Amino acid sequence: MNNKRIIKIQIYILAYNRVKYLRESLDSVLSQNIENYSVILSDNSTNNEVENLIKLNYINTKNFVYKKRYPSLSSSEHYHQVLHEVSSDYFMIFHDDDIMGKNCIKKLFNYLEVNPDLVACGANGIMFYDSNTKLKKRFIKSKKVILLNSPEDIAKRYLLFGEVAPFPSYLYRKNIIKNLTPGNDEGKYSDVSFIIKISKLGKILWDPNTYIFYRKHFEQDSFITQIHHSKKLVNFICQNTKFSKYSSEVSFFRFKMLSNKMKNIKIISKKSTNIKRNVKILFRIFIFSPFNIFLRLIIWKIYFKLRLFKKYFFN
């Protein structure tokens, strides 16, 4: 007789050199009130700090498995490796700096068990800033369950910076998405492309109740707006949904990302007197922006007039 316990849910926690947040995150996952589950810490760190913490405090913990990735993988390779290792009916990929609320897994698991047409469930979350714990924001303001029926439903919310479930809140049905991997061509937005891909296979549900506490801090790449990554995401959405580069939603996303970029690094300031540098910056914005041909011609005309003005009055 085989007495081996059947693991129905696997919760992977991706760790990378952030030991100061890990203990709070790991404790919140291990305290979930569910049965037949396993928590796997996938340590992709380039140092031994996480490993030392685990050996000292968690090595004999029930339902817990520690895996050290050596050598350290790229973020895409790490995610792919985790998907390859999943063996349970359901799984979640959590972050080492976030906190899981009470009964999160149990609630999402019930949705998937009752609704076989669902491929994944996400939960509402609260974003809080490590530098200012009083500044908090809910991901989803709606008090009703949200059902997403198509890739366009998902993409539109991201393009318009609407209400979305945080990525680490998703519980997935393994037998449907086992052959899917995060896109390598979307850079830091591979999580968005991954959700869009699985939405092609079935419906996705978002629970409006708060089960995730999403930490924002300066060690995250999400604090930095990178135009080339935004462009990759736009190209992916245009190739995998009904949106095109001329869609109003795509135009809005581009303008918003440019605005965020300017706010983050303060590329044009009122005190700046470097005309050449500012013109180059405006040129880059112009190339990426979704202006139509008429507006582009107007901008080119203004640009050349400014060059003439500078030539005759400043040289």
Sequence and secondary structure as in RCSB ss.txt:
>XXXX:A:sequence
MNNKRIIKIQIYILAYNRVKYLRESLDSVLSQNIENYSVILSDNSTNNEVENLIKLNYINTKNFVYKKRYPSLSS
SEHYHQVLHEVSSDYFMIFHDDDIMGKNCIKKLFNYLEVNPDLVACGANGIMFYDSNTKLKKRFIKSKKVILLNS
PEDIAKRYLLFGEVAPFPSYLYRKNIIKNLTPGNDEGKYSDVSFIIKISKLGKILWDPNTYIFYRKHFEQDSFIT
QIHHSKKLVNFICQNTKFSKYSSEVSFFRFKMLSNKMKNIKIISKKSTNIKRNVKILFRIFIFSPFNIFLRLIIW
KIYFKLRLFKKYFFN
>XXXX:A:secstr
        EEEEEEE S HHHHHHHHHHHHT   SSEEEEEEE  SSSHHHHHHHHHTTT TTEEEEE SS   H
HHHHHHHHHH  SSEEEEEETT EE TTHHHHHHHHHHH TTEEEEEEEEEEEETTEEEEEEES   SS EEE S
HHHHHHHHHTT     GGG EEEHHHHTT    TTSGGGHHHHHHHHHHTTSEEEEEEEEEEEEEE TTSGGGS 
 HHHHHHHHHHHHHHSS  TTSHHHHHHHHHHHHHHHHHHT S TT   HHHHHHHHHHHHHHS   HHHHHHHH
HHHHHHHHHHHHHH 
